[in-house]
Amino acid sequence: MSRGAFVRLLLVLGLLGGCLWISLDKEPTLGIDLRGGSQLMYQAQDPNNPDDKVKGSEVDRTIEVLRGRIDSIGVSEPTIARVGEDRVLVELPDVQDPTQAKAVIGKTAQLTMHPVVGGVTDPSAKPAKGNKILADEQGNRLELGPTAVKGSQIKSADAVMPQNSVGWEVSIKFDGDGDDAYTKITAQAACAPNGDPTRRVAIVLDDQIISSPEVNAACNVGISGGTNITGNFDEQSAKDLAILIEGGALPLALGSLDEDGKFVAGVPMSDSVIGPTLGDAAIKASAEAAIIGVILTGLFIIFIYRLVGALAAIALTSYALLSYAMLVGIGSTLTLPGLAGFVLAIGLAIDANVLVFERAREEYAENPKAGLRRALQIGFNKAWTAIIDSNVTTLLAALLLFLLASGPVKGFGVTLSIGVIASMISALVIARVLTEIGVGTKAIARRPAISGLANVGRTRTWLMRKNPQLVARKKIWLAVAGGLVVVALAGIFGKGLNLGLEFTGGRTLVYSTTESISADDARDLVADLGISEAVVQEVKGSDGSERISVRAGQISDEEAAQIEEALDEKVGVEERISDDRIEASLGQELKEKALLAFFIALAAQMLYLAIRFHWTFALSAVLSMAHDVLLVTGIFAFLDKPIDGVYLAAALTIIGISVNDTVVVFDRIRERWQGTKTGTFDEVSNTAILETMPRTINTGLGAMFILAALVFMSGDSLTDFALAMLLGLIIGTASTVFVATPLASVLQKIQPFSREKKEKKVRDPEDSGAVV
């Protein structure tokens, strides 16, 4: 073993050891579908006009602020929806004790800053018009002038412990207008003598002075760049206050009505512990399907690539450990679709290994005397650009979704980012260490056939011998693709989409029963009535009573009566606790953010591909992606499958699959086009497609084993998700050959991609500085 390989082996062992420690040390946060959580219901009221009826649009704006607050306290991917016109439903995954959440959620957090006009000693004194009288931290009454700085002008707030301080404080930064306003108010206050109340600035939260320090600045100069709120804070109270301030003021107050009909802010109408939306049987079936799919994928890669395939399969197990450690390390929420995405990524992670092995086969076929180890090293180096380009485009989209979107789309960005990073480490570091050690042994060198790299494979040999001219028929392929898009659009706009609960809202029925019934049994009862898409959960009220909740997009009064009758026959219904209309949890603002993030991500991918390749390649890749998503969506429309949050995750993954496959083929086209001086663009592109076809087939089949297992074995819980992914994989793989490459060929005539390239020094892989 070379010194470089030994160092890499030590690094790999250290990395895996650290990941194992994190995995054992931290508990994962499970989503509502896997473990359940807490459910809170609030009444919304206008704090300034309590007698006025609130509008649904005002409640929707409150929900968006609330979503940011809940994410800030470490609860990701919550379900927040409007119930009727004036109530808000909050479901927090994996939170079995919602005490902290209740302390933060319901506060209105109307933060303002005011000049102090003077002290007030007369209990009967009335403030001047526009002013208010409030007690300061010591109970002394102060008259405050009109608001000088609004909460909306605060850019950030953080809990800090300044140097040489023993207490926690809240550090506040303003936007441009806020900073100007704060500088002005402190400059005026600084002109008052020390000890005078007018030298103070009052910081008011929900009509209570929480801090009113004297200004320590020069007269008419003031303070700029932010300020700190001091007080009797411990770490948690400072963090809670920072969350409230940075999250912004709730447009409406959230609370409940007491027995006298008086509104009590911050206290929920009801709080319950809810069971998982998926039953134990569904979770178990999905887990079994995932395990079988992964085993089949491993056996397949071993069958195709023998020794190096077996070593790559071992490396793929490290991918699971890496992904899980990163997931629990950052505190992300683990949901069943997220688990399925990770399992699928195990199948897709073999793509980098397949690329390397196919390249290594080519090198060994050209120069067998150089040996297997050198062929493998050259394979890693030559596959490097394709692996990096395909993963960077996916990672770029994932990061933008995380930064710009919110809710489930943001959560998907986290999951996708983790998957990409873990797969690259698994394939480019761990698999490289293992395979280089494996093929470097004398026993394997004497028997190269065992390695799996000794020949280019029957598929590649057959394709190169037949040499089918696929690109030459580009007009036919593009016409067929255009026709399929028209059919898909007919399904989308003609037949219409079956939008899920997240987009349309629905109706929720909650029953108390005489005898207990599991969510699985209740779900079967509801499914027998023809409402198979219903979400059925066990609910435990704050008084300990057990109930059953049924939520679906459209439940008529007749169906509601049928549900109640079926439950009554089975276990007896004591009472229908509630019957509410739930608005869409993916609100308008959330959908707009998701679309904005999506289009910016596409634009960023196009820019990257244009820089790395050519603008014609970038446009071809994006149009091919759009083609793939439209076709899968159209098929779902014709099959009347639900378009919900789970499908949204599948659609985003389909885009990643599509661009990954396209970039691999485009990378080979670029290499062939700029590395040779003969052949037309169509001929070079056709050769590139045939050369990468074994990689496409092997990677696709590896992923299909997992998806097929999920489709046929996971039950209703993941069938639609896996079906969308399976269709996306098939269509995305085909579109690289029949859409993306033909489009690039057509656009090549508009503005040709130059055959000239900048010369760069390629280091010998035997050199100690070779790329890892």
N, C-alpha and C positions, 0 to 999 in steps of 0.2 A: 504494500500500500504506500502510495506517495505521501510526502509530507502534507501537501495541499489537501488530499483526500482525508487524511487523518484529522486535520484541523476542522474540516467541514463536518466530519462525523461527530467530533466533540461538540460542535455548535448545535448540531441537530439533536443530540442527546440532551444537551442543556435546555434547548427550546421545548422539547417534548416533556422534560421533567417539570419545567415551569408551568406548562399548560395543564399537566396532570394535577399539580398542586392547586392551581386556581379552580379546576373542575371539582376537586374534592372539598375545597375550602368554602366555596360559595354555592348557595342554593339558587336555582334558576327562578325567574319570575314567570309564572305560567299564565297564559291568556284565559279569558272567560270560557273559551271553548274547551279548554283542558281541565281547569280547576275551579272555575267560577270566580266569585269575588264578592264585592259589596255593591248594593244598589241603594241610591239615595234619591228621594223625590222632594223637590222644592217648589214652593209657590213664589212667583215673581211679582214684584210690586214696584211702582215708581216712587222712590223715596221723597221726591219733591212734590208729587201730586198723588198721594196714597188713595184718594177716592176715585181717580180716573182708571178706566179699564186699560190694561197694557195691550200693546199691539204685538202680533206675532213677529213682525220684523224687528222690534226692539228686543224680544226674547232671543231671536236668532243672533243678534249682535252680542248679547250677553253670553251666549253659549261659546262664541269664538274666543272671547276673553277668558272664559272659564277653562277652555281647552288648554290654553297656554299656561294657566296656573297649575292645572293638574299635571301637565308634563313637567313643570318646574319642581314639583315635590317628588319626582321620581316615579310617577305612575304613567307609563307610556301606553299608547293605543287604548285609551278609555272609550267607552260608548257614551256619547252625550246627545240627547235628542229632546226636542220640544214635545210636550204632551198637551194636546189641545192648543189653546191660545196662550195660557199664562202659567204653565208648569214646566219644570225642567227635570228630566230623568238623567241620572248620572250612574254609570256602571263602571266600577274600578276593578280591573283584573287582578286576581291573586291577593286582594286586600281583604283580609278576614276581620281586621279591626280598623274601621274607618275613622278613628278618633282624630288623627292628625289632619286627614283630608277634610273632615267636617269643620275643623278649626280654621281652615284656610279658604275653603270653597265659598262659604256663604257670606263672607265679609264684603262689604261694598267697596272698601278701599278708595274712598274719595279723598285723595291727598292734594292739599294746596299749601301755598306759602303766603304769609301775610306780613305787612309791616305792623309793628305794635304802636298804636296811637298813644297809649298811656295806661297807667294802672287805674283800677276801679275799686274804691273802698265803700261806696254807698251801695247797699244791697238793692235799693230800688232804682238805681241808675239805668237809663235806657241808652243804647248805642245810637250814634249818629246814623243817618240814612246810608245804607250800603255797608255799614260796619256790623260787627258782632262782638258779644262779650262772652269769653270762655275762661275757664280756670286753667292755670298753667300746671306744670308738674308738681309744684308744692301746694297747689290749691288756691293760689292768689289769682284774683280775677284781673284779666287784661282786656282792653278794648282793641280789637284788631281792625285794620283797614281792609279795603276790598282785596280780592285775590290778586297777587302779583305774579305768581308762578303756578301754572296748572300742572296736574299730574300727567297730562298728555305731553308735556314738554320735557319729561324725564326720559333720558335715553337708556340708562341702566341703573341698577341698584344691587349692591353686593354686601354681604356680611363680611366684615374685616376686623382684625385685631391689630391696630397700628403699632409700630415699633415703640417700645418703652411704655406701652399701655397694658393695663391688667384687665380691661373690660372690652367687650365686643361693641362695635359700632356698625352703622349702615352707611356705606359710601354711596353717594348719589352723583351721577353725571347727567348733564342736561344736553338737549339739542341746542342748535345755534340760537334760536329765539329765547329758549329757556335760560341759557347762560347769560344772554344780554339782560334779561329781566332780573335774574338773581344778582348780577353785578350792580344793577341800578338800585335795587332795594337795599343791598348791603352798603353801598356807597352813601346813601342817605342816612341809614341808621348809624354809620360810623361817625357822623358829625355830632351825635348826642354825647353828653358827658358820661363817663364810666358810672355804672350803677343806676342810670336813668332807664326806665322801662322802654323808652323809645329807641334805645341802642340795641334792642333785641329784635329778632326775626322769629315769628312763630310758624312752626311746621304743624299742620293740622291734618289728622287722619280721621275721617268719619266724624267730624265736628268735635274732636278731642285734640287738645294740644299735646303732642307727644314729645316735642322738643322746642325750646325757645331760647337758644343761646344768645349771649351778647356777641356782637360782631367785633372781631379783632382785626381791624383793617384801618387804613388811613382814610380820613374824611374825603368824600367825593372820588375815592378810588375803588373801593368795594372789593369783593371776592369773585374771582372767575375760575373756571375749570372744575367746578363741582363743590360739594360740601359733604360733611359727615354728620349723621344724626347720632347724638350720644344719649345715653340713658341707662337704666338698670337692665341691660340686655345680657342674657346668657347666649351661648352659640345658637341654640335652636330658635329662640325668640327673635334674634337678629336675622337669621335666615328666613324665618316666616315673614317678617316685616319686609325684607328685601324682595321676596317673592310677590307679596301683595303690591308693592310699589312698582316693580318692574312689569308685572302683569297688567297693570293699568286698572283704572276704575271700572267696576261693573256698571253698565248703563242702568241696570235695574237691581234692586235689592232682592236677595233670595232668602227665603225663610219659610215660616208657616204661621197659621193663625192659632192662638191659644183658645182656651175654653170660652173666654169672653169676647172672642172675635177680634182681638188685638193682634196686629202683625208683630212677630218676633223674628228679627233678622238673624240669619246664621243657623237657625235650628231647622232641620229638615222636617217635612211633613211625615215622612216615614223613612226608616232605614232597615235594610234586610241583608241577609247573607244569601247569595244565590248560588245554585249548583252549576256545573259546567253545561254549556249548550250541547255538547256532544256526550253521548252515553258511554259507559265503560266498554260496551261491546264494540262500538264504532272505533274508539281509540285503540282497542286491542287489535281489531281487524286491520286498521291502518298500519300499526306498528309491525304486525306480522307480514303484511304486504311489502312494506319497506325493507324489512330484513331479507325476505326472499328475493326481492329485486336486486338488492346490493350483492347478495351471494351469486346470483346469475350473472350480474355484470362482471364480478371478479373472475368467475369461471370462464366467461367469454374472452376476457382480455388475456387470461392465461393460455387458453386454447389457441389464440391467434399469435401471441408473441412469446409463448413458452417461458423461459427463465426470466427475461426482462419484464414480461407481462406479470409474472408472479411477484417480482420485486416491486413493480408499480402498484399492484393490488395491495401489498403491505403498506406502501407509502400512502395509498388512499385511505387506509384506516387512520393514519395520522391526521388526515384532513378532517375527519370527524372530530378528533380530539382538539385540533386547532380551532375549528369553528365554534365548538361548544365552549371552549375556554374564553374565546373573545366575546361570545354572546353573554355569558354570565359575568365576565369581567367588567363590561360596560353597563350591566344592569338592564339589557334589552328584554322585552317581553317575548316569550316563546309561545307561539300559537301553532295549531296543527298545520295550516298552510305554510307557516314558516319552517316547520319541521320537514314538510314535504319538499319545500324548496331546497333545504340543505341536502336532503337525500338525493334529489334530482341533481344537485350540483356535484355530488360524488360521481354520478354518471358522466356529467359534463367535464369534470376535472380530469378524466382520462384523456380528454382531447389534447392537452399539452403533451402528455406522454406519447400518444399516438403520433402526433406531429414529429416528435423527436425520433421515435423508432422508425417511422417511414423514411425520414431523412438519413438515419444511420444505415438502413438497408440499402439505400441508393449509394452511399459512400462505400460500403463494403463491397457491393457488386462492382463498382468501378475500380477499386483497389484493395482486393482481399489480402494482399501481402502486408498491408499496413496494420492489419489486425483489428479485432473487434473493439478494443478500448478506444483506439484512435477514431474509428468510424462513429462510435457513440458520442465521443466528445465533439466531433464535427457536426453530428446530428443536433446536439444541444445548441451549438453556436449558430447553425444555419436556421434552426427553428425559432431562435430567440426573437427576431423581429416580428414574426407572425404571432407568437404568443403574447408579446408585449402589446402590439397594436390591438389585438382582439380583446385583451383584458383591460387595457387602458380605456378603450371606448365604453366598455360596460361599466367600469369603475367611475368614469367621468359622469355618466348618466346617473349612477347610484348616488354619488355625492351631491349632485345638483338636486335630486329628489329629496335627499335628506335636508339640505339647506333651505330649499324654497317651499317644499310642500309641508303638510301637517297631517296628523291622524294616521290612518293605515298606510297611506302612500309614503309618509315619512318613515314609518316603521319598516316598510318594504325596502326603502333605500338603505337602512341600516343592515338588514339581513343580506341584501345583495352585496353590499360592500364587504361584509365579513366573508361571504362565500368566495368572492373573487380573490381577496387577499390570501385566504387560507389555501385555495386551490393552487395559486401561483407558488406559495411556499412549498406545498406538498409536491408539486410537479418539478419545479426548477431547483429545489435544494435537496429535499429528502429523497425523492426518487433518483436524482442524479447521484447522490452519495451511494445509495444501495446498488444501483445498476452498474456504476463504474467499478465498485468492489467485486460485484458478481462476475462481470465479463473479463475482469483483469486476472482471474485465477488461471493457472496453467491447465487445469483439467478442462475448463471451458474453451480455452484457446485451442486445445487439441481436438475438441469436438464442437466446432462452431454452430452446427445445426441445432444444438440444445439451446443456444442463446436466443433464438428467434429472430436473429438479424442476418442470417446467412443468405437469405434470398429475398427478393422484392415481393414475393407472394403471387399466388395464382391470379387473383383479381387484377392486379396491376399488369401482369404479363398478358393476360387475355385482352384487356382494354387497349394496351399499346399495340398489340397485334391487329386487332380489329379497327382501331383508330376511327371510331364513329365521329362524323363531322357535326357536332352539336351546335356550335356557334354559327355555322353557315346557314342554319335554319332559323336564325334569330327573329325574322319577321313573323314566322308561324308561331313561335313560342310567345312573343309579345302580344300577338293577336289573341291567342288562347288566354293569356293572363288577363288581358283587358276584358275579355268576355266573362271570365270568372269574377272579376271585380264588379261588373255590371250586375251579375246574378246575386252577388253578395249584397250589393247596395239595394237590390230589389227586396231581399229578405229583411234588411235593416229598416228601410223606410216604408216598404210595402206591407210586409207581414207585421213588422214592429218588433221591438225588443221587449223581452220579459224582464223588466227592471226589478232588482231585488229590494229588500227592506231598506238598505242603506240609502237608496235613491228615491224611493217612493213613500217610505213610511209604512204604517200599517195599523193594526189593531192588536191590543194586548188584553188578554182575559186572565184574571187571577182567581183561583178557586181554593177554598178551604175544604178539605175532605174529611169524612168520618174516620176512614182508615188511611194509613200511609200508602203511597204508591210511588214507585221509582220513576225517574224521568224517562227511562227506557220503555217501561210499560205504557206510560202515558203517551209517549211519542208514537208507539205502535197504534194506540187507539185513534189518535188524531190522523195518522197516515191512512188508516183503514177508511176514514171518512173522505179521503181524496185530497187532504191538505198535507202532502208529503213534505213541502218546503217549510213547514212551521217550525219555529224554534221553541222547544219545550224544556223548561227548567224547573228544578226544585227550588223553592224559596222558603227561607226561614226568617220569620218576622222578628222584630226586636223583643217581642214577648215570648219567643221560643216556638211559636206555632208554625207548623209545616204546611206549605201551600204548593200548588202547581200553577205555573205560568205558561200560557200559550200565546205566542206572538207570530203573526203572519201578515203578508202584504194585504190580502183582501179576505176578510172574514165577514160574511153576510150575517144578518140576524138569524137566518135559518140555520146556517152552519154553526153559529155560536150556540144555538139551542141543541143542535146535534152533539156538539162537544160536551156540553153540560150533561146531556142525557147519557152519553156513553160513560162518562166518569161516574155518574150517579149509579149506573148499573154495576160498575166494577167495584167501586169503593165507597160510594155514597157522597153526595155533595152537600156540605153544610150551608155554604154561602158563596155567592159570587162576590169576592172582595172588591174587585175593580173591573172596569170595562173602559179602556182608554184608547183614544186615537193617538198613535205615536208618529210624529213627523219624521222626515228623513234625517238619519244621523249624519249622513254626508251632506251638510248644509251647503248653500249656494257659495259661500265664501270658501269653504273647504274644497268644493269642486273646482272653483276658479283657480285656487292655488295649485291644485293638482294639475290642471290643464296648463297653467303657466309654467310649472316646473317641467312638465312633459315636453312642451315645445322648446323651452330653453335647453333642455337636455339634448333634444334632437339637433338643435342649432349648434351646440357645442360639439356633438359628435361629427356633424358635417364639417365644421371648421377643422377639427383634428384630422379627419380623413383627407380633407383638401390639402392640409399642410404635409401630411405624411405621404400621400399619394398624388392626387390631382383632383380638381373640383368635379370632373366628370365621374370619377370613381365615388366621390362623396355623395353626389346627387343620386347616382344609381343605387347605392347602398340604402339611402333613406327611402327612396321610392319603393325599393324591394321590401323594406320593413313595413311600410304602410300597406302594401299589397298583402303581406302575411297576416297582419292584424285584422284587416278588413275581411279577408276570407274566413278566418276563424270566427269572427263576430257574426258574419253572415250565416255560417253553418249553425251557430248557436241560436240565431234568430229562427231559422227554419225548424230546428229541433225543439224550439220553445224552452231552451235551457235558460236558467236565471243569469242575468248580468248583474253581479253584485260585487262586494269588496274582494271576495276570493277570486272572481274572474278578473278583476282589475289587476291583482297581483300576477295572475297567469299571463295577462296581456303584456305587462311590463317585462316578464321573463321571456316571452316569445320574441320581443324586440331584441333582448340580449342574445338569444340563440341565433336569430337571423343575422345580426351584425357580426357575431363571432364567426359564423361559417363563411360569410361573404368576405370578411377581412382576410381569412386564411387563403382563399382562392385569389383574391386581389394581390396579396403579397407574392404569390407564386407568379402571377401574370407580370407584375413589376420586375421581379427578378429575371424572368425569361426575356421580357421585352428589352430591358436595359443591359442584359448580359449577352445578347446575341445581336447579330447584324442582318440575319436572314429571316424570312417569313413575315407574312402580313400580321396585323394585330389580331384578326380573327383566328389565324392559324396558331399563333402563340397562345392566345386565350384558350383555344380548344385543347392544346397540349397541356396547359396548366390545369385545366379541369380534370383531364384524364389522370394526370400525375397525383392530384390530391383526392381523387375519387376513393381510393382505399381508406384514407383517413376519414373522409366524410361518412362512408358506410360503417366503418368500425366504431367511430364515435357515436353515430346515430343509433346503431343497434345497442350499444352499451347503455345509453339513456333510455331506449325504448323498453328494455327489460324491466327497469324500475317503474316506468309509467304504466306499462301494460299490467304489471302486478297491482298497482294502485287502482287502475280502472276496474279490474275484474274482482279484486279481493277486499278493497277497503270499505265497501258499502257506500251508503249515500253521502257519508261525511266528506269524502274526497274525490268521488267519482267525477263530478263535473270539472273540478280543478285539474285532475289528472288527464281527463279527456281533452280539455283545452290545451294543455301542455303537449300531449301526444300529437294532436292536430298541428299545433304550432311547430313542433319538431319536424314533422314530415313536410309540411308546407314550406317552412323556413329553409330546410335543406334543399328542397327542389328549386326554390326561388333563386338560390345562388346561381344555379346552372341555367335556369330557364327565364329568369327575369333580370337579376343584377348584372350578370356578365353580358347578355345581349344588349341591355341598356348602355353599358359602358362602351360596347362596340359601336352602337349608333352615335353616341355622343363623341366618340373618338373622331368621327368625320367632321364634327362641328369645330372642335378645338383639339388637335392631336396631342397626346401625351408623349413628350419627347423621349427618344431612346438614349439621350445623353444623360450621364449621371456623374456626380462628383466622385473622384477616386478617393478611396480611404484605405488606410493600412489595416489589413486583417492579420491579427496575431495568430501565431501557431498555437493550436490547442495544447501542445505539450509544454508551452511556456507557462511558468508559474503564475503569470498574470492573466490567464485565460478567464473568460467570463464564467461566473458560477451559474 
